[in-house]
Amino acid sequence: MDKISAIAKKHNLKVIEDACQAHLAEWRHKKVGTFGDFGCFSFQNAKVLTCGEGGAIRGDDERLMDRCYSFHNFGRPKGKFMPADRGGHPILGTKCRMAEYQASMLITQMEHVEEQTKKRCENADYLTSRIKEIPGIVPRRDYEGTTRTSYYYYGFRYRKERFNGLSREKFLSALSAEGIPASSGLGVIEGRPINKEGLIEETLNSKTFQKIYSTEMLNKYRRQNDCPESDRLCQETVGFYGKVLLGTRQDMDDIADAILKIYENKDNLAKSQKS
């Protein structure tokens, strides 16, 4: 954010923060979502603050905020900056309005979100201190400058070579047998890294892109979209959603003990994988 904000200031650009999964996270003791001109948050079902669907935008530019409000409400006018000579729908808008019962759910949750965020951070720090000593397990770490993490998802790298070649799928199955609800991370959808999703190729092959860009440019983008380090991260990630971090200290010990148990029995598990 430091670098982005500096570039934006130099070139007079607007900054829109995607803080959808980062409720109450902080960078240098400042809340994520308050750095840019806009901060966007999601209340979708899996988020740490949820009402099923919906979201929120915050900003301190009254003109832009009025336009956002109008856009989410059929383009109906809002505030003193909307054109007064364009009728009841001065701009093209959408129907992205949250229901009142959803808002009431959020208001209730806001009474507890600070306490829950603190608990997730404490449990995450403790779990990291336990699993970092297990060979083949590489816990996540924060960038320097991060003063609070939201923990929508807690992930770590699983290096199968330290587990005698035990595949990640077998590792996840073993965790499940121990009662640990782990998954293979957020970066892969239906077995594909996000940057290799079909929508990208469909866009590159669209009539619009074929008219705007040369074949050489489109093929150059395809080559640049090769991200081996990202692919490796997607292949190695194991973790679980933030609700698990709302458990007790004993729950964190159970997770760490289950991983250690799998490591100690890796030879037998690897043999059964081959047979």
C-alpha positions in Angstrom: 0.0 0.0 0.0 2.9 2.4 0.6 4.2 1.9 -2.9 0.7 2.0 -4.5 -0.3 5.2 -2.6 2.9 6.9 -3.7 2.4 6.1 -7.4 -1.3 7.2 -7.1 -0.3 10.5 -5.5 2.4 11.2 -8.2 0.0 10.6 -11.1 -3.2 11.8 -9.5 -4.9 8.4 -9.6 -7.7 7.0 -7.6 -7.0 3.9 -5.4 -9.8 1.4 -4.8 -8.9 -1.2 -2.1 -10.1 -4.7 -2.4 -10.4 -5.5 1.3 -13.2 -8.0 0.8 -11.6 -10.7 3.0 -9.7 -8.4 5.3 -12.1 -7.0 7.9 -10.2 -5.3 10.7 -6.8 -6.2 9.2 -4.1 -3.5 9.7 -1.1 -2.2 7.9 1.2 -0.2 10.1 -1.6 0.1 12.7 -4.0 1.6 10.1 -7.1 -0.3 9.1 -7.1 -2.0 5.7 -9.8 -0.3 3.5 -9.0 3.2 4.7 -5.8 3.8 2.6 -7.5 4.4 -0.8 -10.2 6.6 -2.1 -12.5 3.6 -1.7 -12.4 0.5 0.5 -14.5 -2.5 -0.5 -15.7 -5.2 1.9 -17.6 -8.4 1.3 -20.3 -9.9 3.5 -20.6 -13.1 1.5 -21.3 -16.3 3.4 -17.7 -17.4 4.0 -16.4 -14.1 5.2 -15.5 -13.4 8.8 -18.3 -10.8 8.9 -21.3 -12.1 6.9 -24.9 -11.8 6.2 -25.0 -14.3 3.4 -24.4 -11.9 0.5 -23.7 -8.2 0.0 -20.9 -5.8 0.8 -19.9 -2.3 1.7 -17.9 0.6 0.2 -16.3 3.3 2.4 -14.8 6.5 1.2 -14.4 10.2 2.2 -15.3 11.8 -1.2 -18.9 12.8 -0.9 -19.4 13.1 -4.7 -18.0 9.6 -5.4 -19.9 8.0 -2.5 -23.2 9.6 -3.8 -22.5 8.1 -7.2 -21.8 4.6 -5.7 -25.1 4.8 -3.8 -26.9 5.8 -6.9 -25.3 3.0 -8.9 -26.4 0.3 -6.4 -30.0 1.7 -6.3 -31.2 1.6 -9.9 -29.3 4.9 -10.7 -31.7 6.9 -8.6 -30.3 10.3 -7.4 -28.6 10.6 -4.1 -27.1 13.7 -2.5 -26.4 17.2 -3.8 -24.0 16.3 -6.6 -26.3 14.2 -8.8 -27.5 16.0 -12.0 -30.8 17.7 -11.3 -32.0 17.8 -14.9 -32.0 14.0 -15.7 -35.1 12.8 -14.0 -35.4 10.1 -11.4 -32.7 7.9 -12.8 -29.8 10.2 -13.8 -27.3 7.4 -14.3 -27.4 3.7 -15.3 -27.5 1.6 -12.1 -28.0 -1.9 -10.7 -30.1 -3.6 -8.1 -27.4 -4.4 -5.6 -29.3 -3.5 -2.5 -28.9 -5.3 0.8 -32.1 -6.2 2.6 -32.8 -4.8 6.1 -32.8 -8.2 7.7 -29.3 -8.7 6.4 -28.1 -5.4 7.9 -29.6 -6.4 11.2 -27.5 -9.6 11.1 -24.4 -7.6 10.5 -25.1 -5.1 13.3 -25.4 -8.0 15.7 -22.1 -9.5 14.5 -20.3 -6.2 14.8 -20.7 -6.5 18.6 -18.4 -9.5 18.6 -16.1 -9.1 15.5 -13.3 -7.3 17.5 -13.2 -10.1 20.1 -13.3 -12.8 17.4 -10.6 -11.2 15.4 -8.3 -11.0 18.4 -9.0 -14.7 19.2 -8.2 -15.8 15.6 -4.9 -13.9 15.8 -3.9 -15.4 19.1 -4.8 -19.0 18.0 -3.1 -18.5 14.6 0.1 -17.3 16.4 0.0 -20.3 18.7 -0.7 -22.8 16.0 2.2 -21.4 13.9 4.5 -21.8 16.9 3.6 -25.5 17.0 3.7 -26.5 13.4 6.8 -24.6 12.3 8.9 -27.2 14.0 7.4 -30.1 11.9 9.7 -30.9 8.9 7.9 -30.3 5.6 5.5 -27.8 7.1 6.1 -24.1 6.2 3.7 -21.8 8.0 2.4 -18.6 6.4 4.0 -15.3 7.5 3.0 -11.7 7.3 4.7 -9.0 5.3 6.8 -6.6 7.3 4.4 -3.8 8.3 1.4 -6.0 8.9 0.2 -5.2 12.4 -3.0 -7.3 12.3 -4.3 -10.1 10.1 -7.9 -10.9 9.6 -7.5 -14.7 8.9 -10.2 -15.3 6.5 -8.1 -18.3 5.7 -5.1 -19.8 7.5 -2.7 -21.6 5.1 0.6 -23.3 5.2 2.9 -25.0 2.6 3.0 -28.8 2.6 6.3 -30.1 1.2 5.5 -33.7 0.3 9.2 -34.6 -0.2 9.7 -34.4 3.6 6.7 -36.7 4.1 8.3 -39.5 2.0 6.4 -38.4 -1.1 2.9 -38.6 0.5 0.6 -36.7 -1.8 -1.2 -33.6 -0.6 -4.5 -35.5 -1.3 -3.5 -38.3 1.0 -2.2 -35.8 3.6 -5.6 -34.1 3.6 -7.4 -37.5 3.9 -5.2 -38.3 6.9 -6.1 -34.9 8.5 -9.8 -35.6 7.9 -9.5 -39.0 9.6 -8.1 -37.1 12.6 -11.1 -34.8 12.5 -9.3 -31.7 11.0 -11.4 -29.9 8.3 -8.5 -28.9 6.1 -8.6 -28.0 2.4 -6.2 -27.4 -0.5 -6.4 -23.6 -0.3 -8.0 -20.7 -2.2 -5.8 -20.5 -5.3 -7.2 -23.5 -7.2 -10.7 -23.9 -8.5 -11.6 -27.2 -10.0 -7.9 -28.1 -10.2 -6.8 -24.9 -12.0 -4.8 -22.0 -10.6 -6.9 -18.8 -10.9 -4.7 -17.3 -13.6 -5.4 -20.3 -15.8 -9.2 -20.1 -15.5 -11.1 -20.6 -18.8 -12.6 -17.1 -18.6 -9.1 -15.6 -19.4 -8.7 -17.6 -22.6 -12.3 -16.8 -23.6 -11.6 -13.1 -23.1 -8.4 -13.3 -25.2 -10.4 -15.0 -28.0 -13.3 -12.6 -27.9 -14.1 -10.4 -30.9 -13.4 -7.3 -28.8 -9.9 -8.3 -27.8 -9.2 -9.6 -31.3 -10.0 -6.2 -32.7 -8.1 -4.2 -30.1 -4.9 -6.3 -29.8 -2.7 -8.0 -32.4 -2.2 -11.7 -32.4 1.4 -11.1 -31.3 0.3 -9.1 -28.3 -2.3 -11.7 -27.2 0.2 -14.5 -27.5 2.7 -12.4 -25.5 0.1 -12.2 -22.7 -0.4 -15.9 -22.8 3.4 -16.4 -22.3 3.5 -13.8 -19.5 0.6 -15.6 -17.8 3.0 -18.5 -17.0 3.5 -18.1 -13.2 5.5 -21.1 -11.9 5.9 -19.9 -8.4 2.2 -19.3 -8.1 1.5 -22.7 -9.5 3.9 -24.2 -6.9 2.1 -22.4 -4.1 -1.2 -23.7 -5.3 0.1 -27.2 -5.4 1.5 -27.0 -1.9 -1.1 -25.1 0.1 -3.1 -26.7 2.9 -5.2 -24.8 5.4 -8.7 -24.0 6.7 -11.1 -21.2 7.0 -11.0 -18.7 9.8 -13.9 -20.2 11.8 -11.5 -23.0 12.9 -9.4 -20.4 14.6 -12.3 -19.5 16.9 -11.8 -22.8 18.7 -9.9 -23.4 21.9 -6.2 -23.7 22.6 -6.8 -27.4 22.8 -8.3 -27.3 19.3 -5.1 -25.8 18.1 -3.1 -28.5 19.8 -5.3 -31.1 18.2 -4.5 -29.7 14.7 -0.7 -29.6 15.4 -0.8 -33.1 17.0 -2.6 -34.5 14.0 0.0 -33.0 11.6 2.8 -34.4 13.8 1.1 -37.8 13.9 1.0 -37.9 10.1 4.6 -37.0 9.9 5.6 -39.7 12.3 3.6 -42.2 10.3 4.6 -40.9 6.9 6.4 -44.1 5.9 3.4 -46.4 6.4 1.1 -43.8 4.8 3.4 -43.5 1.8 3.6 -47.3 1.4 -0.2 -47.6 1.4 -0.4 -44.9 -1.2 1.8 -46.9 -3.5 0.0 -50.2 -3.0 
